[in-house]
Amino acid sequence: MDPNALVVCVPNFSEGRRVGVIDAICDALSSVPGARLVYRQADAEHNRLDTTIVGAPDTVQRAALAGAAKAVDLIDMDGHTGGHPRMGAVDVIPFVPLRGISMDEVVELARAFAKELAHELELPVYLYDRAAISPERASLADVRRGEYEGLREAVARGERLPDFGPHRLGKAGATAVGARKPLIAFNVYLSGPVDDAKAIARAVRESSGGLPAVRAIGFETPERGGVTVSMNLVDFEVTGIRTAFDAVARLAAERDMRVLSSEIVGLVPEAALANGDAKHVRLEGFDEDTQILERLVSDEATEDRAAR
């Protein structure tokens, strides 16, 4: 491994409403020297916190563990509700290669981290995507099937047991740890009934014969006065933002639904947005300086943010 290797880690936590808890988790993620918390977004509708850490592999691992420990201490899944599928307080921790490190090395890193996380916090931990040990756990949706409540019942029956950690789910639930390519979380907001949003999601996701490298779900977003088709573009070089948007917009028009706006949650590689894409997909609230990954990890940008 290159001594100057950099990885990205994108921990997602099941808390998007309590400011004190959100700040405490982010403070913990920022507590390890050399690991930079370059992005945080709390979504009250989803009741979810999306974060991104960048740094050397060992520092990023320590930062992710610190954030996970704080979340386990402060979040009780028995009282958690929200629009996004979830299985634990620390819902998912994916590692992504950025510079000087191969995917195979990131897989080893993720598996070692998963074992440490399970041991240190007594958490059931599942490996997914490139880090999965068994093929049926490559898909995060399959790992998280039934969400916290359904998984807790399955494990209690001796089914769907974790790769590491105790064979029971406590108040912190379970965590999925993975290694993957850069993923784009892309939401399209529509007018209309939730059943239509769910039908559109089924039509565009790969598992139903839709667009390759696309995962999608549909659900209500009453605070926005409509519904959402929420997509994970797991390989934007296969299916990009504009292609995914056009498919959703076409299916929505067939159902007399209007496109209200779209949103990128978290960070994206610079190559994922071509000239004119933001306007075409009606992108709302996107900030190139804080959401394009390459701009955040440049020496100048990180030094500037550290000085603030």
matplotlib code that plots the C-alpha trace (Angstrom):
import matplotlib.pyplot as plt

x = [0.0, 1.2, 2.3, 0.3, -2.9, -6.2, -9.6, -13.1, -15.5, -19.2, -20.8, -24.6, -26.3, -30.0, -30.4, -31.4, -33.4, -31.7, -29.1, -27.1, -26.8, -25.8, -23.1, -21.8, -21.4, -19.7, -17.3, -16.3, -15.7, -13.5, -11.6, -8.8, -5.9, -5.4, -9.0, -11.0, -14.8, -15.4, -19.2, -22.2, -25.9, -28.7, -32.1, -35.1, -37.5, -35.3, -34.1, -30.6, -27.2, -24.9, -21.2, -17.9, -14.4, -11.2, -7.7, -5.1, -6.6, -5.7, -6.9, -10.1, -10.8, -10.2, -12.4, -15.2, -15.0, -15.2, -18.3, -19.9, -19.2, -20.9, -23.9, -24.4, -24.3, -26.9, -29.4, -32.1, -33.5, -36.7, -37.7, -36.5, -38.8, -38.0, -38.4, -35.2, -34.6, -32.4, -31.2, -29.1, -27.9, -24.7, -26.6, -23.9, -20.1, -18.7, -15.0, -14.1, -10.6, -9.5, -5.7, -2.8, -5.0, -6.6, -10.1, -8.7, -6.8, -10.0, -11.8, -9.2, -9.5, -13.3, -13.3, -10.7, -12.7, -15.9, -14.3, -13.0, -16.3, -18.2, -15.7, -15.3, -19.0, -20.6, -22.5, -23.8, -22.0, -22.7, -20.3, -21.7, -20.8, -17.2, -16.4, -19.2, -18.0, -21.2, -22.7, -26.2, -24.9, -23.4, -26.5, -27.1, -30.8, -30.8, -28.7, -31.1, -34.3, -37.0, -35.1, -34.3, -37.5, -37.5, -33.8, -34.1, -36.8, -34.9, -31.7, -33.7, -35.0, -31.4, -31.7, -29.6, -26.9, -24.2, -20.7, -19.2, -20.5, -23.4, -26.3, -28.9, -29.9, -29.9, -31.1, -28.3, -29.4, -26.9, -24.3, -23.4, -19.7, -18.7, -16.1, -17.4, -16.9, -18.1, -21.9, -24.2, -27.3, -29.8, -33.4, -36.1, -39.1, -42.5, -46.1, -48.6, -49.4, -46.8, -48.0, -46.9, -43.5, -43.0, -44.0, -41.5, -38.8, -39.5, -39.4, -36.0, -34.0, -31.8, -33.2, -36.5, -35.1, -34.6, -31.4, -28.1, -26.3, -29.3, -31.1, -34.3, -37.2, -40.2, -41.8, -43.7, -42.1, -45.1, -42.8, -42.1, -45.7, -45.1, -43.2, -39.6, -37.9, -34.7, -31.9, -28.4, -26.3, -23.7, -21.6, -22.2, -20.1, -22.8, -25.9, -25.4, -27.4, -29.0, -30.0, -31.6, -33.4, -34.8, -36.1, -37.9, -39.3, -40.6, -42.4, -43.7, -45.2, -47.0, -48.7, -49.5, -47.0, -44.8, -41.1, -40.6, -36.9, -33.9, -31.2, -27.8, -27.2, -23.5, -20.5, -20.0, -16.9, -16.4, -16.9, -20.4, -21.9, -21.4, -22.0, -25.7, -26.7, -27.6, -30.1, -31.4, -32.2, -33.5, -30.9, -31.7, -29.3, -26.2, -22.9, -19.9, -17.4, -18.7, -20.1, -17.6, -15.1, -12.0, -12.4, -12.6, -9.5, -7.2, -4.4, -5.5, -9.1, -8.4, -5.9, -8.4, -11.1, -8.7, -7.9, -11.6]
y = [0.0, 3.5, 5.3, 8.3, 6.2, 7.9, 6.3, 7.7, 6.4, 7.3, 6.4, 6.8, 7.1, 6.7, 10.2, 13.3, 15.4, 15.8, 18.4, 17.5, 13.9, 14.8, 17.2, 14.6, 12.0, 14.5, 15.7, 12.0, 11.5, 14.6, 13.6, 11.6, 13.7, 13.2, 12.1, 14.9, 15.1, 16.8, 16.4, 16.1, 16.3, 15.6, 14.9, 15.1, 13.5, 10.4, 10.8, 10.1, 11.6, 11.2, 11.9, 11.5, 11.1, 11.3, 10.4, 7.6, 4.2, 3.7, 7.2, 6.8, 3.5, 5.0, 8.0, 5.7, 3.6, 6.7, 8.0, 4.5, 4.3, 7.6, 6.7, 3.3, 5.2, 7.8, 6.2, 3.7, 2.0, 1.0, 4.7, 5.4, 6.2, 7.8, 7.5, 5.7, 2.0, 1.3, -1.6, 0.1, 3.2, 3.0, 1.9, 1.5, 2.1, 1.8, 2.3, 3.7, 3.8, 7.3, 7.4, 4.9, 2.0, -0.8, -2.2, -5.5, -3.6, -1.7, -5.0, -6.2, -2.9, -3.2, -6.7, -6.0, -2.9, -4.9, -7.5, -4.7, -2.9, -6.0, -6.8, -3.3, -2.3, -5.7, -5.1, -7.6, -6.6, -7.7, -7.4, -6.2, -5.2, -6.0, -6.9, -9.5, -13.0, -14.7, -13.7, -13.3, -10.4, -8.4, -6.2, -3.8, -4.0, -7.8, -7.4, -4.7, -6.5, -6.1, -3.3, -3.2, -4.8, -7.6, -8.4, -8.5, -11.1, -13.1, -13.2, -14.2, -17.2, -18.1, -16.9, -14.3, -14.3, -11.6, -12.2, -10.8, -10.0, -11.3, -13.3, -10.8, -7.2, -4.8, -1.2, -0.2, -2.7, -4.0, -2.4, -3.1, -2.6, -2.6, -1.7, -0.2, 2.2, 5.8, 5.8, 8.6, 9.1, 10.8, 11.7, 12.8, 14.5, 14.2, 15.2, 12.3, 9.2, 7.1, 3.9, 5.5, 6.5, 2.9, 1.6, 4.0, 2.8, -0.8, 0.0, 1.8, -0.4, -3.1, -5.9, -5.5, -5.4, -1.6, 0.5, -1.3, -0.3, 1.4, 0.7, 2.6, 2.9, 5.1, 6.7, 9.7, 13.0, 15.0, 17.8, 18.5, 18.0, 14.9, 11.7, 10.6, 8.1, 7.7, 6.1, 4.8, 5.0, 2.4, 2.9, 6.3, 5.2, 2.6, 4.7, 8.3, 11.1, 12.4, 8.9, 8.0, 11.3, 11.0, 7.5, 8.7, 11.8, 9.8, 7.3, 10.1, 11.9, 8.7, 8.8, 12.6, 13.3, 16.4, 16.5, 19.0, 18.9, 16.6, 16.3, 14.8, 13.6, 13.7, 13.9, 13.0, 12.6, 15.5, 13.3, 12.4, 15.8, 17.0, 20.6, 21.3, 18.3, 20.3, 22.4, 19.5, 17.4, 20.4, 19.9, 21.7, 22.8, 21.5, 23.2, 22.3, 23.6, 21.3, 18.3, 17.6, 15.1, 16.2, 19.8, 18.7, 16.5, 18.9, 20.1, 23.7, 22.9, 20.7, 23.1, 26.0, 24.0, 23.0, 26.6, 27.6]
z = [0.0, -0.8, 2.4, 1.2, 0.6, 1.3, 1.8, 2.1, 4.8, 4.7, 8.0, 8.2, 11.5, 12.5, 13.9, 11.9, 14.4, 17.8, 17.3, 20.4, 19.4, 15.8, 17.1, 19.6, 16.8, 14.5, 17.3, 17.9, 14.1, 14.2, 17.3, 15.6, 14.2, 10.5, 9.8, 8.3, 8.6, 5.3, 5.1, 7.3, 6.5, 8.9, 7.3, 9.7, 7.2, 6.9, 10.6, 9.3, 9.5, 6.5, 7.1, 5.2, 6.6, 4.5, 5.6, 5.9, 6.4, 10.0, 11.1, 9.2, 10.9, 14.4, 13.6, 12.4, 15.5, 17.7, 15.9, 16.1, 19.9, 20.4, 18.3, 20.1, 23.4, 22.4, 20.0, 21.0, 17.9, 19.8, 19.6, 16.1, 13.2, 9.8, 6.1, 5.3, 5.7, 8.7, 10.9, 13.5, 15.3, 13.2, 10.2, 7.6, 7.3, 3.8, 2.9, -0.6, -2.2, -3.1, -3.7, -3.5, -2.3, -4.3, -3.9, -2.6, 0.1, 1.1, 1.3, 3.8, 5.7, 5.9, 7.1, 9.8, 10.9, 11.0, 13.3, 15.6, 15.7, 16.7, 19.4, 20.9, 20.9, 21.1, 17.9, 15.3, 12.2, 8.6, 5.7, 2.4, -1.2, -2.1, 1.5, 1.7, 2.6, 1.2, -2.2, -0.7, 1.4, -1.5, -1.7, 1.2, 0.6, 1.2, 4.4, 5.7, 4.7, 7.3, 8.8, 12.6, 13.7, 11.1, 11.5, 15.3, 15.0, 12.4, 14.5, 17.6, 15.6, 14.7, 11.1, 9.2, 11.8, 11.6, 10.3, 13.6, 17.0, 19.2, 17.8, 19.1, 18.5, 21.4, 21.4, 19.0, 16.4, 13.9, 11.5, 7.9, 7.0, 3.3, 0.6, -2.5, -5.4, -5.0, -4.6, -5.4, -3.3, -5.6, -4.7, -7.1, -5.5, -7.2, -6.7, -6.5, -4.5, -2.7, -4.5, -7.8, -6.3, -5.3, -8.7, -10.4, -8.0, -8.9, -12.6, -12.4, -10.0, -11.4, -9.3, -11.0, -14.5, -14.7, -15.0, -14.3, -11.1, -9.7, -6.4, -5.6, -3.2, -3.1, -0.1, 1.2, 2.1, 3.5, 4.6, 0.9, -0.1, -2.2, -2.6, -3.3, -5.6, -3.6, -5.6, -5.0, -8.2, -7.3, -10.4, -12.1, -15.1, -15.8, -15.0, -14.3, -12.7, -15.9, -17.1, -13.8, -13.6, -17.2, -16.5, -13.3, -15.0, -18.0, -15.7, -13.6, -16.6, -17.6, -14.2, -14.4, -11.7, -11.7, -10.9, -8.1, -7.7, -7.1, -4.5, -4.1, -0.6, 0.3, -2.0, -5.6, -7.8, -10.2, -13.2, -12.1, -13.1, -16.7, -17.8, -17.7, -15.6, -12.5, -14.4, -16.4, -13.3, -11.3, -8.7, -5.4, -2.7, -4.3, -3.4, -5.7, -3.1, -0.3, -2.2, -5.0, -3.5, -5.3, -4.1, -0.5, -0.5, -2.2, 0.1, -0.2, 0.6, 3.6, 5.0, 4.7, 6.4, 9.2, 9.9, 10.2]

ax = plt.figure().add_subplot(projection="3d")
ax.plot(x, y, z, "-o")
ax.set_aspect("equal")
plt.show()
